């Protein structure tokens, strides 16, 4: 999606990087530790990405876990929690 440093101002500088780093750190239903265990069980990972001109999200996992992985990835996008402890960290 359009985003990243190009769209930031002095007031919100770093917001894209913060979003990318905390996206996969919790959802309404799962905390960071649980998400980590779920992705590990699928030999996968998910993360937000932020660049100069865009922001996005990516996931990698074994194809045999596609259905479960897709659901979990969709949860990250639909219901991110951005837990205070993770944002402060």
VMD Tcl script that builds the backbone (N, CA, C; Angstrom):
set m [mol new atoms 267]
animate dup $m
set s [atomselect $m all]
$s set {name element resname resid chain x y z} {
  {N N UNK 1 A 0.832 -1.167 0.000}
  {CA C UNK 1 A 0.000 0.000 0.000}
  {C C UNK 1 A 0.884 1.240 0.000}
  {N N UNK 2 A 0.405 2.341 -0.529}
  {CA C UNK 2 A 1.184 3.570 -0.420}
  {C C UNK 2 A 1.403 3.915 1.044}
  {N N UNK 3 A 2.597 4.288 1.379}
  {CA C UNK 3 A 2.928 4.628 2.756}
  {C C UNK 3 A 4.422 4.755 2.900}
  {N N UNK 4 A 4.909 4.568 4.073}
  {CA C UNK 4 A 6.335 4.639 4.301}
  {C C UNK 4 A 6.819 6.040 4.569}
  {N N UNK 5 A 8.120 6.207 4.544}
  {CA C UNK 5 A 8.779 7.461 4.892}
  {C C UNK 5 A 8.278 8.616 4.016}
  {N N UNK 6 A 7.995 8.335 2.766}
  {CA C UNK 6 A 7.538 9.383 1.844}
  {C C UNK 6 A 6.285 10.102 2.358}
  {N N UNK 7 A 5.439 9.394 3.081}
  {CA C UNK 7 A 4.182 9.953 3.545}
  {C C UNK 7 A 4.227 10.442 4.987}
  {N N UNK 8 A 5.371 10.320 5.631}
  {CA C UNK 8 A 5.505 10.754 7.014}
  {C C UNK 8 A 5.916 12.220 7.090}
  {N N UNK 9 A 5.596 12.835 8.200}
  {CA C UNK 9 A 5.993 14.218 8.451}
  {C C UNK 9 A 6.900 14.235 9.678}
  {N N UNK 10 A 7.381 15.389 10.035}
  {CA C UNK 10 A 8.191 15.504 11.250}
  {C C UNK 10 A 7.419 15.083 12.485}
  {N N UNK 11 A 6.104 15.231 12.448}
  {CA C UNK 11 A 5.263 14.883 13.605}
  {C C UNK 11 A 5.088 13.378 13.770}
  {N N UNK 12 A 5.014 12.647 12.659}
  {CA C UNK 12 A 4.779 11.196 12.754}
  {C C UNK 12 A 5.921 10.368 12.164}
  {N N UNK 13 A 7.093 10.957 12.104}
  {CA C UNK 13 A 8.246 10.250 11.569}
  {C C UNK 13 A 8.479 8.945 12.325}
  {N N UNK 14 A 8.612 7.856 11.594}
  {CA C UNK 14 A 8.829 6.543 12.193}
  {C C UNK 14 A 7.564 5.724 12.369}
  {N N UNK 15 A 6.412 6.308 12.065}
  {CA C UNK 15 A 5.140 5.592 12.258}
  {C C UNK 15 A 5.055 4.335 11.397}
  {N N UNK 16 A 5.546 4.394 10.181}
  {CA C UNK 16 A 5.492 3.223 9.295}
  {C C UNK 16 A 6.349 2.090 9.840}
  {N N UNK 17 A 7.539 2.428 10.309}
  {CA C UNK 17 A 8.425 1.412 10.878}
  {C C UNK 17 A 7.817 0.814 12.145}
  {N N UNK 18 A 7.212 1.649 12.973}
  {CA C UNK 18 A 6.559 1.154 14.191}
  {C C UNK 18 A 5.420 0.212 13.824}
  {N N UNK 19 A 4.601 0.594 12.860}
  {CA C UNK 19 A 3.498 -0.255 12.401}
  {C C UNK 19 A 4.038 -1.609 11.931}
  {N N UNK 20 A 5.084 -1.571 11.109}
  {CA C UNK 20 A 5.642 -2.806 10.562}
  {C C UNK 20 A 6.207 -3.708 11.659}
  {N N UNK 21 A 6.869 -3.132 12.626}
  {CA C UNK 21 A 7.498 -3.923 13.689}
  {C C UNK 21 A 6.503 -4.502 14.676}
  {N N UNK 22 A 5.353 -3.872 14.828}
  {CA C UNK 22 A 4.401 -4.339 15.833}
  {C C UNK 22 A 3.182 -5.055 15.251}
  {N N UNK 23 A 3.018 -5.055 13.945}
  {CA C UNK 23 A 1.852 -5.683 13.330}
  {C C UNK 23 A 1.673 -7.133 13.773}
  {N N UNK 24 A 2.730 -7.903 13.737}
  {CA C UNK 24 A 2.644 -9.338 14.048}
  {C C UNK 24 A 2.884 -9.644 15.525}
  {N N UNK 25 A 2.805 -8.650 16.385}
  {CA C UNK 25 A 3.072 -8.846 17.813}
  {C C UNK 25 A 1.822 -9.068 18.642}
  {N N UNK 26 A 0.694 -9.209 17.986}
  {CA C UNK 26 A -0.515 -9.497 18.738}
  {C C UNK 26 A -1.762 -9.148 17.958}
  {N N UNK 27 A -2.791 -9.932 18.196}
  {CA C UNK 27 A -4.110 -9.660 17.626}
  {C C UNK 27 A -5.101 -9.634 18.773}
  {N N UNK 28 A -6.344 -9.388 18.450}
  {CA C UNK 28 A -7.384 -9.388 19.476}
  {C C UNK 28 A -7.458 -10.759 20.148}
  {N N UNK 29 A -7.187 -11.824 19.389}
  {CA C UNK 29 A -7.326 -13.193 19.903}
  {C C UNK 29 A -6.030 -13.856 20.355}
  {N N UNK 30 A -4.878 -13.365 19.903}
  {CA C UNK 30 A -3.600 -14.025 20.196}
  {C C UNK 30 A -2.539 -13.009 20.606}
  {N N UNK 31 A -1.792 -13.340 21.666}
  {CA C UNK 31 A -0.678 -12.483 22.050}
  {C C UNK 31 A 0.556 -12.860 21.232}
  {N N UNK 32 A 1.645 -12.112 21.420}
  {CA C UNK 32 A 2.863 -12.320 20.634}
  {C C UNK 32 A 3.428 -13.730 20.797}
  {N N UNK 33 A 3.458 -14.242 22.018}
  {CA C UNK 33 A 4.012 -15.578 22.256}
  {C C UNK 33 A 3.186 -16.657 21.557}
  {N N UNK 34 A 1.876 -16.526 21.611}
  {CA C UNK 34 A 1.003 -17.502 20.957}
  {C C UNK 34 A 1.170 -17.436 19.445}
  {N N UNK 35 A 1.212 -16.226 18.895}
  {CA C UNK 35 A 1.421 -16.095 17.449}
  {C C UNK 35 A 2.739 -16.726 17.031}
  {N N UNK 36 A 3.765 -16.503 17.805}
  {CA C UNK 36 A 5.066 -17.086 17.496}
  {C C UNK 36 A 5.002 -18.605 17.465}
  {N N UNK 37 A 4.340 -19.191 18.458}
  {CA C UNK 37 A 4.210 -20.655 18.497}
  {C C UNK 37 A 3.394 -21.169 17.304}
  {N N UNK 38 A 2.323 -20.470 16.954}
  {CA C UNK 38 A 1.492 -20.895 15.822}
  {C C UNK 38 A 2.263 -20.837 14.509}
  {N N UNK 39 A 3.003 -19.749 14.290}
  {CA C UNK 39 A 3.802 -19.652 13.061}
  {C C UNK 39 A 4.917 -20.701 13.058}
  {N N UNK 40 A 5.551 -20.920 14.191}
  {CA C UNK 40 A 6.599 -21.951 14.273}
  {C C UNK 40 A 6.041 -23.325 13.940}
  {N N UNK 41 A 4.838 -23.625 14.389}
  {CA C UNK 41 A 4.225 -24.926 14.115}
  {C C UNK 41 A 3.983 -25.134 12.622}
  {N N UNK 42 A 3.865 -24.034 11.883}
  {CA C UNK 42 A 3.673 -24.123 10.435}
  {C C UNK 42 A 4.986 -23.895 9.688}
  {N N UNK 43 A 6.094 -23.864 10.429}
  {CA C UNK 43 A 7.408 -23.542 9.854}
  {C C UNK 43 A 7.331 -22.251 9.065}
  {N N UNK 44 A 6.689 -21.258 9.665}
  {CA C UNK 44 A 6.475 -20.008 8.951}
  {C C UNK 44 A 6.724 -18.789 9.800}
  {N N UNK 45 A 6.438 -17.648 9.202}
  {CA C UNK 45 A 6.591 -16.365 9.871}
  {C C UNK 45 A 5.733 -15.339 9.152}
  {N N UNK 46 A 5.392 -14.295 9.860}
  {CA C UNK 46 A 4.664 -13.173 9.283}
  {C C UNK 46 A 5.244 -11.886 9.845}
  {N N UNK 47 A 5.178 -10.828 9.042}
  {CA C UNK 47 A 5.724 -9.553 9.486}
  {C C UNK 47 A 5.147 -8.424 8.649}
  {N N UNK 48 A 5.178 -7.249 9.232}
  {CA C UNK 48 A 4.877 -6.046 8.483}
  {C C UNK 48 A 6.153 -5.575 7.813}
  {N N UNK 49 A 6.019 -4.843 6.736}
  {CA C UNK 49 A 7.170 -4.272 6.038}
  {C C UNK 49 A 6.886 -2.805 5.754}
  {N N UNK 50 A 7.904 -1.989 5.867}
  {CA C UNK 50 A 7.768 -0.572 5.582}
  {C C UNK 50 A 9.006 -0.105 4.832}
  {N N UNK 51 A 8.786 0.652 3.797}
  {CA C UNK 51 A 9.891 1.166 3.000}
  {C C UNK 51 A 9.771 2.659 2.826}
  {N N UNK 52 A 10.385 3.155 1.790}
  {CA C UNK 52 A 10.337 4.594 1.519}
  {C C UNK 52 A 8.990 5.033 0.971}
  {N N UNK 53 A 8.383 4.172 0.152}
  {CA C UNK 53 A 7.164 4.556 -0.545}
  {C C UNK 53 A 5.959 3.674 -0.255}
  {N N UNK 54 A 6.143 2.656 0.557}
  {CA C UNK 54 A 5.039 1.718 0.758}
  {C C UNK 54 A 5.133 1.014 2.104}
  {N N UNK 55 A 3.993 0.446 2.492}
  {CA C UNK 55 A 3.919 -0.434 3.640}
  {C C UNK 55 A 3.171 -1.684 3.203}
  {N N UNK 56 A 3.403 -2.771 3.884}
  {CA C UNK 56 A 2.717 -4.007 3.533}
  {C C UNK 56 A 2.933 -5.064 4.595}
  {N N UNK 57 A 2.496 -6.243 4.284}
  {CA C UNK 57 A 2.649 -7.374 5.193}
  {C C UNK 57 A 2.997 -8.590 4.349}
  {N N UNK 58 A 3.719 -9.520 4.962}
  {CA C UNK 58 A 4.100 -10.740 4.250}
  {C C UNK 58 A 4.027 -11.917 5.196}
  {N N UNK 59 A 3.847 -13.076 4.617}
  {CA C UNK 59 A 3.860 -14.320 5.387}
  {C C UNK 59 A 4.526 -15.393 4.550}
  {N N UNK 60 A 5.248 -16.257 5.222}
  {CA C UNK 60 A 5.880 -17.417 4.593}
  {C C UNK 60 A 5.571 -18.628 5.445}
  {N N UNK 61 A 5.200 -19.729 4.797}
  {CA C UNK 61 A 4.916 -20.966 5.510}
  {C C UNK 61 A 4.909 -22.117 4.525}
  {N N UNK 62 A 4.924 -23.319 5.063}
  {CA C UNK 62 A 4.857 -24.498 4.211}
  {C C UNK 62 A 3.492 -24.581 3.544}
  {N N UNK 63 A 3.465 -24.992 2.297}
  {CA C UNK 63 A 2.212 -25.007 1.534}
  {C C UNK 63 A 1.151 -25.910 2.167}
  {N N UNK 64 A 1.561 -26.942 2.855}
  {CA C UNK 64 A 0.564 -27.830 3.456}
  {C C UNK 64 A -0.212 -27.140 4.586}
  {N N UNK 65 A 0.289 -26.004 5.052}
  {CA C UNK 65 A -0.389 -25.244 6.103}
  {C C UNK 65 A -1.061 -23.983 5.550}
  {N N UNK 66 A -1.272 -23.949 4.243}
  {CA C UNK 66 A -1.773 -22.732 3.618}
  {C C UNK 66 A -3.083 -22.240 4.232}
  {N N UNK 67 A -4.061 -23.103 4.381}
  {CA C UNK 67 A -5.373 -22.675 4.869}
  {C C UNK 67 A -5.264 -22.042 6.260}
  {N N UNK 68 A -4.600 -22.709 7.182}
  {CA C UNK 68 A -4.452 -22.185 8.538}
  {C C UNK 68 A -3.601 -20.915 8.527}
  {N N UNK 69 A -2.528 -20.931 7.750}
  {CA C UNK 69 A -1.660 -19.762 7.668}
  {C C UNK 69 A -2.367 -18.554 7.081}
  {N N UNK 70 A -3.174 -18.783 6.063}
  {CA C UNK 70 A -3.924 -17.680 5.462}
  {C C UNK 70 A -4.898 -17.080 6.466}
  {N N UNK 71 A -5.576 -17.933 7.214}
  {CA C UNK 71 A -6.501 -17.446 8.245}
  {C C UNK 71 A -5.771 -16.616 9.302}
  {N N UNK 72 A -4.620 -17.099 9.732}
  {CA C UNK 72 A -3.853 -16.380 10.748}
  {C C UNK 72 A -3.321 -15.058 10.192}
  {N N UNK 73 A -2.871 -15.070 8.958}
  {CA C UNK 73 A -2.390 -13.850 8.309}
  {C C UNK 73 A -3.529 -12.840 8.170}
  {N N UNK 74 A -4.694 -13.312 7.767}
  {CA C UNK 74 A -5.862 -12.435 7.656}
  {C C UNK 74 A -6.225 -11.842 9.010}
  {N N UNK 75 A -6.072 -12.626 10.072}
  {CA C UNK 75 A -6.332 -12.119 11.424}
  {C C UNK 75 A -5.384 -10.973 11.764}
  {N N UNK 76 A -4.117 -11.106 11.373}
  {CA C UNK 76 A -3.157 -10.028 11.613}
  {C C UNK 76 A -3.603 -8.736 10.939}
  {N N UNK 77 A -4.137 -8.862 9.751}
  {CA C UNK 77 A -4.549 -7.678 8.999}
  {C C UNK 77 A -5.880 -7.107 9.468}
  {N N UNK 78 A -6.786 -7.974 9.869}
  {CA C UNK 78 A -8.130 -7.534 10.278}
  {C C UNK 78 A -8.199 -7.082 11.731}
  {N N UNK 79 A -7.427 -7.720 12.605}
  {CA C UNK 79 A -7.568 -7.497 14.047}
  {C C UNK 79 A -6.239 -7.287 14.764}
  {N N UNK 80 A -5.374 -6.421 14.244}
  {CA C UNK 80 A -4.113 -6.211 14.970}
  {C C UNK 80 A -4.397 -5.521 16.299}
  {N N UNK 81 A -3.658 -5.896 17.323}
  {CA C UNK 81 A -3.897 -5.325 18.656}
  {C C UNK 81 A -2.913 -4.213 19.000}
  {N N UNK 82 A -1.734 -4.242 18.407}
  {CA C UNK 82 A -0.680 -3.295 18.752}
  {C C UNK 82 A -0.598 -3.122 20.267}
  {N N UNK 83 A -0.294 -4.227 20.975}
  {CA C UNK 83 A -0.257 -4.183 22.445}
  {C C UNK 83 A 0.703 -3.110 22.956}
  {N N UNK 84 A 0.293 -2.420 23.979}
  {CA C UNK 84 A 1.083 -1.323 24.537}
  {C C UNK 84 A 2.498 -1.765 24.881}
  {N N UNK 85 A 2.648 -2.912 25.508}
  {CA C UNK 85 A 3.982 -3.398 25.895}
  {C C UNK 85 A 4.882 -3.588 24.669}
  {N N UNK 86 A 4.309 -4.075 23.579}
  {CA C UNK 86 A 5.089 -4.294 22.358}
  {C C UNK 86 A 5.437 -2.963 21.694}
  {N N UNK 87 A 4.519 -2.027 21.704}
  {CA C UNK 87 A 4.788 -0.704 21.118}
  {C C UNK 87 A 5.875 0.015 21.912}
  {N N UNK 88 A 5.777 -0.040 23.235}
  {CA C UNK 88 A 6.791 0.616 24.070}
  {C C UNK 88 A 8.157 -0.036 23.912}
  {N N UNK 89 A 8.175 -1.350 23.731}
  {CA C UNK 89 A 9.438 -2.074 23.546}
  {C C UNK 89 A 10.109 -1.614 22.286}
}
mol reanalyze $m
mol bondsrecalc $m
mol representation Tube
mol addrep $m
